[in-house]
Amino acid sequence: MKTLRISHPGISGANTAATIHFYTEVLGMEMVLKQPNLDYEPEDHHLFHVGNDTFIAYFLPRDEGAHTYPDAQSGSGHMDHLAIDVDPPSLEEAMRRLRDEGVAFDGPVERGYERSIYFKDPNDVTVELLSWHTTPPDGVSLAEVLRRAQALREARGHTIVEDEDVQQAIKELQGA
């Protein structure tokens, strides 16, 4: 068996209008599907397109007042956060849009080969938007870049993959 990608995380939430506004207006995603949740009649299934044919599924109540879910939490057995890749200009745009909407965020945080911001969605799920410093070109697998960058990092004896590792990995994978 060969897996292709994560299709979508499926998240249950209680704040329908705020969730739809957040993912479509604040983060600029398209809601490509809305239909009844076939497993639980009081909810609708919303599918937001993240990009590159990946999605976030949200199961949200038709009547927000009728459902009370506990707030999302990190820890064992819980989803810690939802990470979404964006390009560098989009990360800057996201920070502007979050500020304009009054959404607090942490960052940007430098993480070696990427920078990230973190914030909560209307259901208290932590969302990370991350941008690689050097974006691999089209046709170069992210997994291959990370695999080679990891080997380069280990050979250098460093703790984390840095942008220089990514740049070298891309050169090697392109035969340069």
C-alpha positions in Angstrom: 0.0 0.0 0.0 1.2 3.5 -0.8 -0.3 6.5 0.9 -0.6 9.7 -1.1 -1.3 12.6 1.3 -3.5 13.5 4.2 -6.8 14.2 2.6 -8.2 16.1 5.6 -8.4 16.2 9.4 -12.0 15.8 10.5 -12.8 18.3 13.3 -16.0 18.7 15.3 -16.8 22.2 16.3 -19.7 24.2 17.9 -19.3 27.6 16.3 -20.7 27.3 12.8 -20.9 30.9 11.6 -17.6 31.9 13.2 -15.9 28.8 11.8 -17.1 29.4 8.2 -16.2 33.1 8.4 -12.7 32.3 9.8 -11.7 29.7 7.2 -13.3 31.5 4.2 -12.8 35.2 5.0 -9.9 35.3 7.4 -7.8 32.5 5.9 -9.2 32.9 2.4 -10.1 29.2 1.8 -12.9 28.1 -0.4 -15.7 26.0 1.2 -16.0 23.4 -1.6 -18.6 21.2 0.0 -21.5 21.6 2.5 -23.8 18.7 3.1 -25.5 16.8 5.9 -23.2 14.9 8.2 -24.2 11.4 7.1 -23.1 10.0 10.5 -24.8 12.6 12.8 -28.0 14.3 11.5 -27.9 17.5 13.6 -24.6 18.5 11.9 -23.4 19.6 8.5 -20.2 18.5 6.9 -18.1 21.5 5.6 -15.0 20.9 3.5 -12.6 23.8 3.1 -10.0 23.6 0.4 -6.5 24.3 1.8 -4.7 24.0 -1.6 -3.0 21.3 -3.6 -6.1 19.1 -3.2 -5.9 18.9 0.6 -8.8 19.9 2.8 -10.1 20.5 6.3 -13.4 18.9 7.2 -15.5 20.5 9.9 -18.6 19.0 11.4 -20.7 21.9 12.6 -24.1 22.0 14.2 -27.0 23.4 12.2 -28.3 24.9 15.5 -25.3 26.3 17.4 -27.4 26.6 20.6 -28.3 22.9 20.7 -24.7 21.6 20.9 -22.0 22.1 23.5 -18.7 20.6 22.8 -15.8 21.0 25.2 -13.0 23.3 24.0 -10.2 21.7 22.0 -7.2 20.8 24.0 -3.6 19.6 23.4 -2.2 16.5 25.0 -2.1 12.8 24.7 -5.0 11.5 22.5 -5.9 15.0 21.3 -4.9 16.9 18.2 -2.1 19.3 19.1 -2.5 21.6 16.1 -3.4 21.8 12.5 -0.5 22.9 10.3 -1.0 24.5 6.8 1.7 25.3 4.4 1.6 28.8 2.8 4.1 30.7 0.6 6.0 33.6 2.2 3.7 36.4 0.8 0.7 34.5 2.1 2.2 34.3 5.6 2.5 38.1 5.6 -1.0 38.5 4.3 -2.4 36.1 6.9 -0.8 38.1 9.7 -2.4 41.3 8.3 -5.8 39.6 8.0 -5.6 38.1 11.5 -4.7 41.5 12.9 -7.6 43.1 11.0 -10.0 40.5 12.4 -8.6 40.9 16.0 -7.3 37.4 16.1 -4.3 37.1 18.4 -1.4 35.0 17.1 2.1 34.0 18.2 5.0 34.5 15.9 6.4 34.5 13.5 8.6 31.8 15.0 11.7 30.8 13.2 12.0 27.0 13.0 15.2 26.4 11.0 14.0 26.0 7.4 10.5 27.5 8.0 8.7 30.3 9.9 5.4 29.8 11.6 2.5 31.6 13.3 0.1 30.1 15.7 -3.5 31.1 16.5 -6.8 29.6 17.6 -9.8 29.1 15.3 -13.3 29.7 16.6 -13.5 26.2 18.1 -10.2 26.7 20.1 -8.2 24.5 17.7 -4.6 25.7 17.3 -3.8 26.5 13.7 -0.2 26.8 12.5 0.5 28.6 9.2 4.1 27.8 8.0 6.2 29.0 5.2 9.5 27.4 4.1 12.3 29.9 3.7 13.3 28.2 0.4 10.3 26.7 -1.3 11.1 23.6 -3.3 10.3 24.1 -6.9 7.4 22.4 -8.7 8.1 18.8 -9.4 10.5 18.4 -6.4 8.9 16.2 -3.7 8.8 17.8 -0.3 9.3 14.4 1.3 12.5 13.9 -0.8 13.8 17.4 0.1 13.1 16.7 3.8 14.7 13.2 3.7 17.9 14.6 2.1 18.0 17.7 4.3 17.7 15.4 7.3 20.7 13.4 6.2 22.7 16.7 5.6 21.7 17.9 9.0 22.9 14.7 10.7 26.2 14.8 8.7 26.7 18.4 10.0 25.9 17.3 13.6 23.2 19.9 14.0 20.0 19.6 16.0 17.5 20.9 13.5 17.2 21.1 9.7 18.2 24.6 8.6 17.4 26.4 5.3 21.0 25.7 4.1 20.2 22.0 4.3 17.0 22.5 2.3 18.8 24.5 -0.3 21.6 21.9 -0.7 19.0 19.1 -0.8 17.2 20.9 -3.6 20.4 21.3 -5.6 21.3 17.7 -5.2 17.8 16.5 -6.2 17.9 18.7 -9.3 21.3 17.3 -10.2 23.0 20.6 -9.8 
